[in-house]
Amino acid sequence: MKTPAVMWFRRDLRLSDQRALEAASATSPVIGLFVLDPVLLAGCGPARAHYLVVTLRALRESMNGALVLRVGGPGEVLREVCRESGATRVVITEDFAPYGRARDERVEEELASIGVELVRADTPYAVRPGTARTAAGTPPKVFTPFFRSWEASGVPGPQPLSSDPQWVTLSSLEPEHLFDYAGRARPELFAGLEDPRATTFEDVGEAGAWARLEEFLTRVDRYGEGRNQPGEELTSRLSPHLRFGTLHPRQVLAAAQGSSASAGVFRSEVAWREFYGDVLFHHPESAWRALQTSMERLRVDEGPLAHERFRAWARGETGYPLVDAGMRQLLAEGWMHNRVRMVCASFLVKHLHLDWRWGARWFLWCLIDADLASNQHGWQWTAGTGTDAAPFHRVFNPTLQAERFDPDGVYVRRYVAELATVPSPQCLQPGGGAGLLAPAGYPAPLVDAARERDEALARFAEVRAPR
Ligand SMILES: Cc1cc2nc3c(=O)[nH]c(=O)nc-3n(C[C@H](O)[C@H](O)[C@H](O)COP(=O)(O)OP(=O)(O)OC[C@H]3O[C@@H](n4cnc5c(N)ncnc54)[C@H](O)[C@@H]3O)c2cc1C
């Protein structure tokens, strides 16, 4: 038999339009390997760990059981697999987050030392991070010039595999084995908080991704006008699939091609994911540092009261119904609607005066679609420390946002049980309505939003003041 190649699956858990797999399998039999890396799993909250297990099960099934799962440091595992099988090539879809880039460079050296080549054959983006340029030839700092350049570089179409892979199997662990390693690096900050309860998921794996995409395409024309309304399911909910690569953005963009304005809006939202991948590629330090470095000087609260407020926010007990509904959706589903992510993030930073990194950590822990680039830069955009051109002054008023985007209270009542029978607009008001009308059991507002908005702007003025 010919020498096999290793297809090292990471964030590309699919078989269609799989260019790394094509490169691995076009001329050789192939070992499909997924490495349970204890370092990555330690930071993986329980909801995402469950999601990954069901996704790996689906991938293994689509490979007729041939997926090989091993646990350990990737360099060590790969050398072991290459020695066992005689493989001299390991093929990957490139990773662009700081940990993944450093890991791949290390693994490349370790493999080279035993005569094995690491081949980078694709990326998890439609356009490779680092490609887009402004008219002046520099990496774009804001979205519009990025989008122009991204569109102009031409998104390639999907490509079927030239032939079915000839799988080679080796001994393997079960996907459930990852639970032994997941969640070990739970931050101290989360003491006293319950994790998301999400353990059952619809539409998982590659087949589930296509079912979801096809269902979304039947209503893509309502996306433009409806994507900000959390009460109705009008967005695609494809983010977990793009996160784990059960769909590639090339496939999504090709399927959603259309001349309607709505399809255009959808395309540009997918491009936000590409933009943040590009920003993190150029500024890896921005994963945990303000992109606008002066904003590191913004005063944030610390100490017991700050921690108490953080916990109230994370539990969905702030007394601001839209914020609480969002945070409870996150706990129930491991997912939250984009408009509400912005409102919740803004509330943490601009009404509670907490460090955006606290909130970003909680989101990364809870979200099944947690993605370092989109999450950290979604947070930085909202916190006014990142790529937004008109940053800190925009303070989302949580009540006005609820009145505008959830006017009938459908979303708020769905997730906040104490408000389930309270009519709109009362259910959208702080505390679920004032005085005697306040519903039993629902918290009074944690802070006075108007007062804290002024406080936030005063702190921002300190950053801006000449020193
Ligand atoms: C504070 C904050 C944190 C976020 N954290 C994450 C995260 O960890 N992972 C993640 O995938 N997205 C994150 N987002 C972006 C966005 O909220 C989600 O991608 C979106 O809600 C997913 O739902 P959907 O698939 O129905 O989106 P749709 O509206 O259907 O959009 C389609 C796809 O486009 C991409 N997309 C859409 N909006 C954005 C955006 N604003 N930024 C980046 N990509 C976008 C996503 O891949 C999404 O699946 C965050 C946003 C904010 C404000």
The ligand as a Gaussian input file, in Angstrom:
#p B3LYP/6-31G(d) Opt

LIG

0 1
 C      -19.767000      40.954000      22.215000
 C      -19.840000      40.055000      21.000000
 C      -19.243000      38.797000      21.034000
 C      -19.307000      37.949000      19.911000
 N      -18.698000      36.720000      19.970000
 C      -18.719000      35.914000      18.868000
 C      -18.067000      34.644000      18.889000
 O      -17.422000      34.246000      19.872000
 N      -18.170000      33.855000      17.784000
 C      -18.853000      34.270000      16.662000
 O      -18.914000      33.521000      15.682000
 N      -19.438000      35.486000      16.611000
 C      -19.402000      36.313000      17.671000
 N      -20.020000      37.535000      17.625000
 C      -20.625000      37.976000      16.346000
 C      -22.108000      37.650000      16.185000
 O      -22.837000      38.003000      17.335000
 C      -22.372000      36.182000      15.865000
 O      -21.529000      35.747000      14.832000
 C      -23.815000      35.982000      15.420000
 O      -24.707000      36.383000      16.438000
 C      -24.046000      34.530000      15.082000
 O      -25.387000      34.324000      14.747000
 P      -25.817000      33.901000      13.298000
 O      -24.995000      32.767000      12.836000
 O      -27.298000      33.714000      13.322000
 O      -25.431000      35.203000      12.491000
 P      -25.923000      35.754000      11.078000
 O      -26.464000      37.111000      11.326000
 O      -26.772000      34.792000      10.382000
 O      -24.555000      35.961000      10.284000
 C      -23.943000      34.916000       9.524000
 C      -22.527000      34.722000       9.978000
 O      -21.773000      35.913000       9.808000
 C      -20.830000      36.057000      10.875000
 N      -21.145000      37.267000      11.633000
 C      -22.338000      37.904000      11.713000
 N      -22.231000      39.006000      12.467000
 C      -20.948000      39.055000      12.889000
 C      -20.214000      39.962000      13.701000
 N      -20.764000      41.057000      14.229000
 N      -18.911000      39.695000      13.935000
 C      -18.320000      38.613000      13.405000
 N      -18.967000      37.730000      12.622000
 C      -20.255000      37.951000      12.362000
 C      -20.979000      34.833000      11.751000
 O      -20.041000      33.874000      11.348000
 C      -22.400000      34.384000      11.443000
 O      -22.618000      33.022000      11.687000
 C      -19.969000      38.396000      18.741000
 C      -20.568000      39.660000      18.724000
 C      -20.507000      40.482000      19.837000
 C      -21.165000      41.834000      19.787000

